Amino acid sequence: MLGSMRVMPCCFITGMAAGAASALAVRQAEDIRSISIKNLQDKLIEL
């Protein structure tokens, strides 16, 4: 059980980054692969 609990923060952070990347892609009306990594990092720091 403790092993499962250790990976939960990583899952949370990965999901948050994926959601932020998707939101940026929708706003920019571009493919998700073409978003600016710097913009994504700045958004994640703001959150």
mmCIF entry with sequence, helices, sheets and N, C-alpha, C, O atoms, coordinates in Angstrom:
data_MODEL
# 
_entry.id   MODEL 
# 
_entity.id                         1 
_entity.type                       polymer 
_entity.pdbx_number_of_molecules   1 
# 
_entity_poly.entity_id                      1 
_entity_poly.type                           'polypeptide(L)' 
_entity_poly.nstd_linkage                   no 
_entity_poly.nstd_monomer                   no 
_entity_poly.pdbx_seq_one_letter_code       MLGSMRVMPCCFITGMAAGAASALAVRQAEDIRSISIKNLQDKLIEL 
_entity_poly.pdbx_seq_one_letter_code_can   MLGSMRVMPCCFITGMAAGAASALAVRQAEDIRSISIKNLQDKLIEL 
_entity_poly.pdbx_strand_id                 A 
# 
loop_
_entity_poly_seq.entity_id 
_entity_poly_seq.num 
_entity_poly_seq.mon_id 
_entity_poly_seq.hetero 
1 1  MET n 
1 2  LEU n 
1 3  GLY n 
1 4  SER n 
1 5  MET n 
1 6  ARG n 
1 7  VAL n 
1 8  MET n 
1 9  PRO n 
1 10 CYS n 
1 11 CYS n 
1 12 PHE n 
1 13 ILE n 
1 14 THR n 
1 15 GLY n 
1 16 MET n 
1 17 ALA n 
1 18 ALA n 
1 19 GLY n 
1 20 ALA n 
1 21 ALA n 
1 22 SER n 
1 23 ALA n 
1 24 LEU n 
1 25 ALA n 
1 26 VAL n 
1 27 ARG n 
1 28 GLN n 
1 29 ALA n 
1 30 GLU n 
1 31 ASP n 
1 32 ILE n 
1 33 ARG n 
1 34 SER n 
1 35 ILE n 
1 36 SER n 
1 37 ILE n 
1 38 LYS n 
1 39 ASN n 
1 40 LEU n 
1 41 GLN n 
1 42 ASP n 
1 43 LYS n 
1 44 LEU n 
1 45 ILE n 
1 46 GLU n 
1 47 LEU n 
# 
_struct_asym.id          A 
_struct_asym.entity_id   1 
# 
loop_
_struct_conf.conf_type_id 
_struct_conf.id 
_struct_conf.pdbx_PDB_helix_id 
_struct_conf.beg_label_comp_id 
_struct_conf.beg_label_asym_id 
_struct_conf.beg_label_seq_id 
_struct_conf.pdbx_beg_PDB_ins_code 
_struct_conf.end_label_comp_id 
_struct_conf.end_label_asym_id 
_struct_conf.end_label_seq_id 
_struct_conf.pdbx_end_PDB_ins_code 
_struct_conf.beg_auth_comp_id 
_struct_conf.beg_auth_asym_id 
_struct_conf.beg_auth_seq_id 
_struct_conf.end_auth_comp_id 
_struct_conf.end_auth_asym_id 
_struct_conf.end_auth_seq_id 
_struct_conf.pdbx_PDB_helix_class 
_struct_conf.details 
_struct_conf.pdbx_PDB_helix_length 
HELX_P HELX_P1 AA1 LEU A 2  ? GLN A 28 ? LEU A 2  GLN A 28 1 ? 27 
HELX_P HELX_P2 AA2 ILE A 32 ? SER A 34 ? ILE A 32 SER A 34 5 ? 3  
HELX_P HELX_P3 AA3 ILE A 37 ? GLU A 46 ? ILE A 37 GLU A 46 1 ? 10 
# 
_struct_conf_type.id          HELX_P 
_struct_conf_type.criteria    ? 
_struct_conf_type.reference   ? 
# 
loop_
_atom_site.group_PDB 
_atom_site.id 
_atom_site.type_symbol 
_atom_site.label_atom_id 
_atom_site.label_alt_id 
_atom_site.label_comp_id 
_atom_site.label_asym_id 
_atom_site.label_entity_id 
_atom_site.label_seq_id 
_atom_site.pdbx_PDB_ins_code 
_atom_site.Cartn_x 
_atom_site.Cartn_y 
_atom_site.Cartn_z 
_atom_site.occupancy 
_atom_site.B_iso_or_equiv 
_atom_site.pdbx_formal_charge 
_atom_site.auth_seq_id 
_atom_site.auth_comp_id 
_atom_site.auth_asym_id 
_atom_site.auth_atom_id 
_atom_site.pdbx_PDB_model_num 
ATOM 1   N N  . MET A 1 1  ? 0.817  -1.192 0.000   1.00 0.00 ? 1  MET A N  1 
ATOM 2   C CA . MET A 1 1  ? 0.000  0.000  0.000   1.00 0.00 ? 1  MET A CA 1 
ATOM 3   C C  . MET A 1 1  ? 0.869  1.267  0.000   1.00 0.00 ? 1  MET A C  1 
ATOM 4   O O  . MET A 1 1  ? 0.553  2.244  -0.678  1.00 0.00 ? 1  MET A O  1 
ATOM 5   N N  . LEU A 1 2  ? 1.946  1.237  0.755   1.00 0.00 ? 2  LEU A N  1 
ATOM 6   C CA . LEU A 1 2  ? 2.792  2.428  0.798   1.00 0.00 ? 2  LEU A CA 1 
ATOM 7   C C  . LEU A 1 2  ? 3.436  2.710  -0.549  1.00 0.00 ? 2  LEU A C  1 
ATOM 8   O O  . LEU A 1 2  ? 3.667  3.869  -0.896  1.00 0.00 ? 2  LEU A O  1 
ATOM 9   N N  . GLY A 1 3  ? 3.729  1.661  -1.312  1.00 0.00 ? 3  GLY A N  1 
ATOM 10  C CA . GLY A 1 3  ? 4.279  1.864  -2.647  1.00 0.00 ? 3  GLY A CA 1 
ATOM 11  C C  . GLY A 1 3  ? 3.310  2.615  -3.546  1.00 0.00 ? 3  GLY A C  1 
ATOM 12  O O  . GLY A 1 3  ? 3.712  3.483  -4.320  1.00 0.00 ? 3  GLY A O  1 
ATOM 13  N N  . SER A 1 4  ? 2.036  2.277  -3.440  1.00 0.00 ? 4  SER A N  1 
ATOM 14  C CA . SER A 1 4  ? 1.014  2.970  -4.232  1.00 0.00 ? 4  SER A CA 1 
ATOM 15  C C  . SER A 1 4  ? 0.873  4.421  -3.800  1.00 0.00 ? 4  SER A C  1 
ATOM 16  O O  . SER A 1 4  ? 0.670  5.302  -4.636  1.00 0.00 ? 4  SER A O  1 
ATOM 17  N N  . MET A 1 5  ? 0.977  4.671  -2.525  1.00 0.00 ? 5  MET A N  1 
ATOM 18  C CA . MET A 1 5  ? 0.839  6.037  -2.017  1.00 0.00 ? 5  MET A CA 1 
ATOM 19  C C  . MET A 1 5  ? 2.007  6.924  -2.446  1.00 0.00 ? 5  MET A C  1 
ATOM 20  O O  . MET A 1 5  ? 1.849  8.134  -2.609  1.00 0.00 ? 5  MET A O  1 
ATOM 21  N N  . ARG A 1 6  ? 3.169  6.320  -2.626  1.00 0.00 ? 6  ARG A N  1 
ATOM 22  C CA . ARG A 1 6  ? 4.338  7.118  -3.031  1.00 0.00 ? 6  ARG A CA 1 
ATOM 23  C C  . ARG A 1 6  ? 4.203  7.645  -4.451  1.00 0.00 ? 6  ARG A C  1 
ATOM 24  O O  . ARG A 1 6  ? 4.733  8.714  -4.753  1.00 0.00 ? 6  ARG A O  1 
ATOM 25  N N  . VAL A 1 7  ? 3.511  6.930  -5.330  1.00 0.00 ? 7  VAL A N  1 
ATOM 26  C CA . VAL A 1 7  ? 3.424  7.376  -6.721  1.00 0.00 ? 7  VAL A CA 1 
ATOM 27  C C  . VAL A 1 7  ? 2.256  8.338  -6.958  1.00 0.00 ? 7  VAL A C  1 
ATOM 28  O O  . VAL A 1 7  ? 2.171  8.938  -8.030  1.00 0.00 ? 7  VAL A O  1 
ATOM 29  N N  . MET A 1 8  ? 1.372  8.495  -6.003  1.00 0.00 ? 8  MET A N  1 
ATOM 30  C CA . MET A 1 8  ? 0.212  9.370  -6.194  1.00 0.00 ? 8  MET A CA 1 
ATOM 31  C C  . MET A 1 8  ? 0.591  10.824 -6.505  1.00 0.00 ? 8  MET A C  1 
ATOM 32  O O  . MET A 1 8  ? -0.013 11.409 -7.404  1.00 0.00 ? 8  MET A O  1 
ATOM 33  N N  . PRO A 1 9  ? 1.565  11.440 -5.805  1.00 0.00 ? 9  PRO A N  1 
ATOM 34  C CA . PRO A 1 9  ? 1.939  12.811 -6.175  1.00 0.00 ? 9  PRO A CA 1 
ATOM 35  C C  . PRO A 1 9  ? 2.445  12.911 -7.610  1.00 0.00 ? 9  PRO A C  1 
ATOM 36  O O  . PRO A 1 9  ? 2.170  13.899 -8.290  1.00 0.00 ? 9  PRO A O  1 
ATOM 37  N N  . CYS A 1 10 ? 3.176  11.913 -8.078  1.00 0.00 ? 10 CYS A N  1 
ATOM 38  C CA . CYS A 1 10 ? 3.663  11.928 -9.466  1.00 0.00 ? 10 CYS A CA 1 
ATOM 39  C C  . CYS A 1 10 ? 2.501  11.868 -10.448 1.00 0.00 ? 10 CYS A C  1 
ATOM 40  O O  . CYS A 1 10 ? 2.518  12.544 -11.477 1.00 0.00 ? 10 CYS A O  1 
ATOM 41  N N  . CYS A 1 11 ? 1.503  11.070 -10.137 1.00 0.00 ? 11 CYS A N  1 
ATOM 42  C CA . CYS A 1 11 ? 0.318  10.981 -10.997 1.00 0.00 ? 11 CYS A CA 1 
ATOM 43  C C  . CYS A 1 11 ? -0.426 12.303 -11.012 1.00 0.00 ? 11 CYS A C  1 
ATOM 44  O O  . CYS A 1 11 ? -0.891 12.748 -12.062 1.00 0.00 ? 11 CYS A O  1 
ATOM 45  N N  . PHE A 1 12 ? -0.541 12.930 -9.856  1.00 0.00 ? 12 PHE A N  1 
ATOM 46  C CA . PHE A 1 12 ? -1.224 14.220 -9.751  1.00 0.00 ? 12 PHE A CA 1 
ATOM 47  C C  . PHE A 1 12 ? -0.514 15.280 -10.589 1.00 0.00 ? 12 PHE A C  1 
ATOM 48  O O  . PHE A 1 12 ? -1.153 16.023 -11.333 1.00 0.00 ? 12 PHE A O  1 
ATOM 49  N N  . ILE A 1 13 ? 0.797  15.344 -10.464 1.00 0.00 ? 13 ILE A N  1 
ATOM 50  C CA . ILE A 1 13 ? 1.582  16.351 -11.186 1.00 0.00 ? 13 ILE A CA 1 
ATOM 51  C C  . ILE A 1 13 ? 1.525  16.113 -12.694 1.00 0.00 ? 13 ILE A C  1 
ATOM 52  O O  . ILE A 1 13 ? 1.417  17.063 -13.469 1.00 0.00 ? 13 ILE A O  1 
ATOM 53  N N  . THR A 1 14 ? 1.597  14.855 -13.111 1.00 0.00 ? 14 THR A N  1 
ATOM 54  C CA . THR A 1 14 ? 1.528  14.527 -14.533 1.00 0.00 ? 14 THR A CA 1 
ATOM 55  C C  . THR A 1 14 ? 0.166  14.920 -15.111 1.00 0.00 ? 14 THR A C  1 
ATOM 56  O O  . THR A 1 14 ? 0.090  15.474 -16.208 1.00 0.00 ? 14 THR A O  1 
ATOM 57  N N  . GLY A 1 15 ? -0.898 14.634 -14.377 1.00 0.00 ? 15 GLY A N  1 
ATOM 58  C CA . GLY A 1 15 ? -2.239 15.012 -14.826 1.00 0.00 ? 15 GLY A CA 1 
ATOM 59  C C  . GLY A 1 15 ? -2.412 16.516 -14.910 1.00 0.00 ? 15 GLY A C  1 
ATOM 60  O O  . GLY A 1 15 ? -3.049 17.023 -15.833 1.00 0.00 ? 15 GLY A O  1 
ATOM 61  N N  . MET A 1 16 ? -1.854 17.220 -13.958 1.00 0.00 ? 16 MET A N  1 
ATOM 62  C CA . MET A 1 16 ? -1.948 18.681 -13.962 1.00 0.00 ? 16 MET A CA 1 
ATOM 63  C C  . MET A 1 16 ? -1.221 19.268 -15.171 1.00 0.00 ? 16 MET A C  1 
ATOM 64  O O  . MET A 1 16 ? -1.724 20.185 -15.820 1.00 0.00 ? 16 MET A O  1 
ATOM 65  N N  . ALA A 1 17 ? -0.044 18.738 -15.466 1.00 0.00 ? 17 ALA A N  1 
ATOM 66  C CA . ALA A 1 17 ? 0.729  19.211 -16.620 1.00 0.00 ? 17 ALA A CA 1 
ATOM 67  C C  . ALA A 1 17 ? 0.011  18.885 -17.927 1.00 0.00 ? 17 ALA A C  1 
ATOM 68  O O  . ALA A 1 17 ? 0.000  19.700 -18.850 1.00 0.00 ? 17 ALA A O  1 
ATOM 69  N N  . ALA A 1 18 ? -0.586 17.701 -18.008 1.00 0.00 ? 18 ALA A N  1 
ATOM 70  C CA . ALA A 1 18 ? -1.319 17.318 -19.224 1.00 0.00 ? 18 ALA A CA 1 
ATOM 71  C C  . ALA A 1 18 ? -2.533 18.220 -19.429 1.00 0.00 ? 18 ALA A C  1 
ATOM 72  O O  . ALA A 1 18 ? -2.821 18.631 -20.553 1.00 0.00 ? 18 ALA A O  1 
ATOM 73  N N  . GLY A 1 19 ? -3.236 18.523 -18.355 1.00 0.00 ? 19 GLY A N  1 
ATOM 74  C CA . GLY A 1 19 ? -4.395 19.408 -18.455 1.00 0.00 ? 19 GLY A CA 1 
ATOM 75  C C  . GLY A 1 19 ? -4.012 20.819 -18.866 1.00 0.00 ? 19 GLY A C  1 
ATOM 76  O O  . GLY A 1 19 ? -4.684 21.435 -19.693 1.00 0.00 ? 19 GLY A O  1 
ATOM 77  N N  . ALA A 1 20 ? -2.941 21.324 -18.294 1.00 0.00 ? 20 ALA A N  1 
ATOM 78  C CA . ALA A 1 20 ? -2.464 22.666 -18.655 1.00 0.00 ? 20 ALA A CA 1 
ATOM 79  C C  . ALA A 1 20 ? -2.010 22.713 -20.109 1.00 0.00 ? 20 ALA A C  1 
ATOM 80  O O  . ALA A 1 20 ? -2.270 23.691 -20.809 1.00 0.00 ? 20 ALA A O  1 
ATOM 81  N N  . ALA A 1 21 ? -1.334 21.666 -20.564 1.00 0.00 ? 21 ALA A N  1 
ATOM 82  C CA . ALA A 1 21 ? -0.896 21.608 -21.962 1.00 0.00 ? 21 ALA A CA 1 
ATOM 83  C C  . ALA A 1 21 ? -2.098 21.558 -22.902 1.00 0.00 ? 21 ALA A C  1 
ATOM 84  O O  . ALA A 1 21 ? -2.093 22.202 -23.951 1.00 0.00 ? 21 ALA A O  1 
ATOM 85  N N  . SER A 1 22 ? -3.110 20.808 -22.536 1.00 0.00 ? 22 SER A N  1 
ATOM 86  C CA . SER A 1 22 ? -4.320 20.735 -23.362 1.00 0.00 ? 22 SER A CA 1 
ATOM 87  C C  . SER A 1 22 ? -5.021 22.083 -23.432 1.00 0.00 ? 22 SER A C  1 
ATOM 88  O O  . SER A 1 22 ? -5.479 22.497 -24.498 1.00 0.00 ? 22 SER A O  1 
ATOM 89  N N  . ALA A 1 23 ? -5.103 22.763 -22.302 1.00 0.00 ? 23 ALA A N  1 
ATOM 90  C CA . ALA A 1 23 ? -5.741 24.081 -22.283 1.00 0.00 ? 23 ALA A CA 1 
ATOM 91  C C  . ALA A 1 23 ? -4.984 25.078 -23.155 1.00 0.00 ? 23 ALA A C  1 
ATOM 92  O O  . ALA A 1 23 ? -5.596 25.867 -23.875 1.00 0.00 ? 23 ALA A O  1 
ATOM 93  N N  . LEU A 1 24 ? -3.658 25.043 -23.092 1.00 0.00 ? 24 LEU A N  1 
ATOM 94  C CA . LEU A 1 24 ? -2.869 25.930 -23.949 1.00 0.00 ? 24 LEU A CA 1 
ATOM 95  C C  . LEU A 1 24 ? -3.078 25.603 -25.418 1.00 0.00 ? 24 LEU A C  1 
ATOM 96  O O  . LEU A 1 24 ? -3.179 26.514 -26.240 1.00 0.00 ? 24 LEU A O  1 
ATOM 97  N N  . ALA A 1 25 ? -3.145 24.341 -25.761 1.00 0.00 ? 25 ALA A N  1 
ATOM 98  C CA . ALA A 1 25 ? -3.343 23.946 -27.158 1.00 0.00 ? 25 ALA A CA 1 
ATOM 99  C C  . ALA A 1 25 ? -4.708 24.400 -27.663 1.00 0.00 ? 25 ALA A C  1 
ATOM 100 O O  . ALA A 1 25 ? -4.829 24.845 -28.804 1.00 0.00 ? 25 ALA A O  1 
ATOM 101 N N  . VAL A 1 26 ? -5.723 24.292 -26.833 1.00 0.00 ? 26 VAL A N  1 
ATOM 102 C CA . VAL A 1 26 ? -7.067 24.721 -27.248 1.00 0.00 ? 26 VAL A CA 1 
ATOM 103 C C  . VAL A 1 26 ? -7.105 26.229 -27.447 1.00 0.00 ? 26 VAL A C  1 
ATOM 104 O O  . VAL A 1 26 ? -7.692 26.717 -28.412 1.00 0.00 ? 26 VAL A O  1 
ATOM 105 N N  . ARG A 1 27 ? -6.485 26.956 -26.547 1.00 0.00 ? 27 ARG A N  1 
ATOM 106 C CA . ARG A 1 27 ? -6.489 28.428 -26.656 1.00 0.00 ? 27 ARG A CA 1 
ATOM 107 C C  . ARG A 1 27 ? -5.711 28.914 -27.872 1.00 0.00 ? 27 ARG A C  1 
ATOM 108 O O  . ARG A 1 27 ? -6.064 29.917 -28.492 1.00 0.00 ? 27 ARG A O  1 
ATOM 109 N N  . GLN A 1 28 ? -4.655 28.194 -28.200 1.00 0.00 ? 28 GLN A N  1 
ATOM 110 C CA . GLN A 1 28 ? -3.821 28.609 -29.331 1.00 0.00 ? 28 GLN A CA 1 
ATOM 111 C C  . GLN A 1 28 ? -4.310 28.010 -30.642 1.00 0.00 ? 28 GLN A C  1 
ATOM 112 O O  . GLN A 1 28 ? -3.787 28.347 -31.704 1.00 0.00 ? 28 GLN A O  1 
ATOM 113 N N  . ALA A 1 29 ? -5.307 27.126 -30.585 1.00 0.00 ? 29 ALA A N  1 
ATOM 114 C CA . ALA A 1 29 ? -5.875 26.458 -31.764 1.00 0.00 ? 29 ALA A CA 1 
ATOM 115 C C  . ALA A 1 29 ? -4.790 25.783 -32.592 1.00 0.00 ? 29 ALA A C  1 
ATOM 116 O O  . ALA A 1 29 ? -4.786 25.864 -33.820 1.00 0.00 ? 29 ALA A O  1 
ATOM 117 N N  . GLU A 1 30 ? -3.886 25.126 -31.910 1.00 0.00 ? 30 GLU A N  1 
ATOM 118 C CA . GLU A 1 30 ? -2.798 24.435 -32.579 1.00 0.00 ? 30 GLU A CA 1 
ATOM 119 C C  . GLU A 1 30 ? -2.739 22.994 -32.078 1.00 0.00 ? 30 GLU A C  1 
ATOM 120 O O  . GLU A 1 30 ? -3.492 22.594 -31.191 1.00 0.00 ? 30 GLU A O  1 
ATOM 121 N N  . ASP A 1 31 ? -1.848 22.248 -32.655 1.00 0.00 ? 31 ASP A N  1 
ATOM 122 C CA . ASP A 1 31 ? -1.594 20.885 -32.203 1.00 0.00 ? 31 ASP A CA 1 
ATOM 123 C C  . ASP A 1 31 ? -0.896 20.933 -30.850 1.00 0.00 ? 31 ASP A C  1 
ATOM 124 O O  . ASP A 1 31 ? -0.119 21.849 -30.580 1.00 0.00 ? 31 ASP A O  1 
ATOM 125 N N  . ILE A 1 32 ? -1.170 19.959 -30.009 1.00 0.00 ? 32 ILE A N  1 
ATOM 126 C CA . ILE A 1 32 ? -0.566 19.958 -28.666 1.00 0.00 ? 32 ILE A CA 1 
ATOM 127 C C  . ILE A 1 32 ? 0.949  19.863 -28.726 1.00 0.00 ? 32 ILE A C  1 
ATOM 128 O O  . ILE A 1 32 ? 1.634  20.320 -27.811 1.00 0.00 ? 32 ILE A O  1 
ATOM 129 N N  . ARG A 1 33 ? 1.475  19.283 -29.777 1.00 0.00 ? 33 ARG A N  1 
ATOM 130 C CA . ARG A 1 33 ? 2.934  19.164 -29.905 1.00 0.00 ? 33 ARG A CA 1 
ATOM 131 C C  . ARG A 1 33 ? 3.611  20.482 -30.248 1.00 0.00 ? 33 ARG A C  1 
ATOM 132 O O  . ARG A 1 33 ? 4.831  20.600 -30.138 1.00 0.00 ? 33 ARG A O  1 
ATOM 133 N N  . SER A 1 34 ? 2.836  21.463 -30.658 1.00 0.00 ? 34 SER A N  1 
ATOM 134 C CA . SER A 1 34 ? 3.437  22.726 -31.081 1.00 0.00 ? 34 SER A CA 1 
ATOM 135 C C  . SER A 1 34 ? 3.346  23.833 -30.035 1.00 0.00 ? 34 SER A C  1 
ATOM 136 O O  . SER A 1 34 ? 3.710  24.975 -30.316 1.00 0.00 ? 34 SER A O  1 
ATOM 137 N N  . ILE A 1 35 ? 2.867  23.514 -28.838 1.00 0.00 ? 35 ILE A N  1 
ATOM 138 C CA . ILE A 1 35 ? 2.803  24.560 -27.818 1.00 0.00 ? 35 ILE A CA 1 
ATOM 139 C C  . ILE A 1 35 ? 4.201  24.868 -27.296 1.00 0.00 ? 35 ILE A C  1 
ATOM 140 O O  . ILE A 1 35 ? 5.104  24.036 -27.384 1.00 0.00 ? 35 ILE A O  1 
ATOM 141 N N  . SER A 1 36 ? 4.366  26.040 -26.766 1.00 0.00 ? 36 SER A N  1 
ATOM 142 C CA . SER A 1 36 ? 5.654  26.462 -26.228 1.00 0.00 ? 36 SER A CA 1 
ATOM 143 C C  . SER A 1 36 ? 5.871  25.823 -24.852 1.00 0.00 ? 36 SER A C  1 
ATOM 144 O O  . SER A 1 36 ? 5.057  25.992 -23.944 1.00 0.00 ? 36 SER A O  1 
ATOM 145 N N  . ILE A 1 37 ? 6.954  25.105 -24.716 1.00 0.00 ? 37 ILE A N  1 
ATOM 146 C CA . ILE A 1 37 ? 7.272  24.469 -23.435 1.00 0.00 ? 37 ILE A CA 1 
ATOM 147 C C  . ILE A 1 37 ? 7.498  25.532 -22.366 1.00 0.00 ? 37 ILE A C  1 
ATOM 148 O O  . ILE A 1 37 ? 7.102  25.346 -21.215 1.00 0.00 ? 37 ILE A O  1 
ATOM 149 N N  . LYS A 1 38 ? 8.119  26.626 -22.730 1.00 0.00 ? 38 LYS A N  1 
ATOM 150 C CA . LYS A 1 38 ? 8.355  27.720 -21.775 1.00 0.00 ? 38 LYS A CA 1 
ATOM 151 C C  . LYS A 1 38 ? 7.033  28.275 -21.264 1.00 0.00 ? 38 LYS A C  1 
ATOM 152 O O  . LYS A 1 38 ? 6.891  28.532 -20.068 1.00 0.00 ? 38 LYS A O  1 
ATOM 153 N N  . ASN A 1 39 ? 6.053  28.463 -22.164 1.00 0.00 ? 39 ASN A N  1 
ATOM 154 C CA . ASN A 1 39 ? 4.739  28.945 -21.729 1.00 0.00 ? 39 ASN A CA 1 
ATOM 155 C C  . ASN A 1 39 ? 4.069  27.945 -20.798 1.00 0.00 ? 39 ASN A C  1 
ATOM 156 O O  . ASN A 1 39 ? 3.449  28.335 -19.808 1.00 0.00 ? 39 ASN A O  1 
ATOM 157 N N  . LEU A 1 40 ? 4.191  26.671 -21.107 1.00 0.00 ? 40 LEU A N  1 
ATOM 158 C CA . LEU A 1 40 ? 3.621  25.633 -20.254 1.00 0.00 ? 40 LEU A CA 1 
ATOM 159 C C  . LEU A 1 40 ? 4.278  25.650 -18.875 1.00 0.00 ? 40 LEU A C  1 
ATOM 160 O O  . LEU A 1 40 ? 3.589  25.569 -17.858 1.00 0.00 ? 40 LEU A O  1 
ATOM 161 N N  . GLN A 1 41 ? 5.586  25.754 -18.837 1.00 0.00 ? 41 GLN A N  1 
ATOM 162 C CA . GLN A 1 41 ? 6.288  25.799 -17.558 1.00 0.00 ? 41 GLN A CA 1 
ATOM 163 C C  . GLN A 1 41 ? 5.876  27.028 -16.744 1.00 0.00 ? 41 GLN A C  1 
ATOM 164 O O  . GLN A 1 41 ? 5.682  26.937 -15.532 1.00 0.00 ? 41 GLN A O  1 
ATOM 165 N N  . ASP A 1 42 ? 5.743  28.169 -17.411 1.00 0.00 ? 42 ASP A N  1 
ATOM 166 C CA . ASP A 1 42 ? 5.313  29.387 -16.706 1.00 0.00 ? 42 ASP A CA 1 
ATOM 167 C C  . ASP A 1 42 ? 3.906  29.227 -16.134 1.00 0.00 ? 42 ASP A C  1 
ATOM 168 O O  . ASP A 1 42 ? 3.641  29.656 -15.011 1.00 0.00 ? 42 ASP A O  1 
ATOM 169 N N  . LYS A 1 43 ? 3.001  28.611 -16.902 1.00 0.00 ? 43 LYS A N  1 
ATOM 170 C CA . LYS A 1 43 ? 1.642  28.381 -16.411 1.00 0.00 ? 43 LYS A CA 1 
ATOM 171 C C  . LYS A 1 43 ? 1.627  27.456 -15.204 1.00 0.00 ? 43 LYS A C  1 
ATOM 172 O O  . LYS A 1 43 ? 0.892  27.688 -14.243 1.00 0.00 ? 43 LYS A O  1 
ATOM 173 N N  . LEU A 1 44 ? 2.440  26.406 -15.257 1.00 0.00 ? 44 LEU A N  1 
ATOM 174 C CA . LEU A 1 44 ? 2.489  25.470 -14.135 1.00 0.00 ? 44 LEU A CA 1 
ATOM 175 C C  . LEU A 1 44 ? 3.070  26.121 -12.883 1.00 0.00 ? 44 LEU A C  1 
ATOM 176 O O  . LEU A 1 44 ? 2.651  25.806 -11.770 1.00 0.00 ? 44 LEU A O  1 
ATOM 177 N N  . ILE A 1 45 ? 4.019  27.016 -13.057 1.00 0.00 ? 45 ILE A N  1 
ATOM 178 C CA . ILE A 1 45 ? 4.579  27.728 -11.913 1.00 0.00 ? 45 ILE A CA 1 
ATOM 179 C C  . ILE A 1 45 ? 3.534  28.659 -11.306 1.00 0.00 ? 45 ILE A C  1 
ATOM 180 O O  . ILE A 1 45 ? 3.464  28.797 -10.085 1.00 0.00 ? 45 ILE A O  1 
ATOM 181 N N  . GLU A 1 46 ? 2.716  29.302 -12.153 1.00 0.00 ? 46 GLU A N  1 
ATOM 182 C CA . GLU A 1 46 ? 1.650  30.177 -11.667 1.00 0.00 ? 46 GLU A CA 1 
ATOM 183 C C  . GLU A 1 46 ? 0.628  29.418 -10.817 1.00 0.00 ? 46 GLU A C  1 
ATOM 184 O O  . GLU A 1 46 ? 0.120  29.931 -9.820  1.00 0.00 ? 46 GLU A O  1 
ATOM 185 N N  . LEU A 1 47 ? 0.341  28.178 -11.241 1.00 0.00 ? 47 LEU A N  1 
ATOM 186 C CA . LEU A 1 47 ? -0.659 27.399 -10.534 1.00 0.00 ? 47 LEU A CA 1 
ATOM 187 C C  . LEU A 1 47 ? -0.118 26.963 -9.204  1.00 0.00 ? 47 LEU A C  1 
ATOM 188 O O  . LEU A 1 47 ? -0.814 26.287 -8.446  1.00 0.00 ? 47 LEU A O  1 
# 
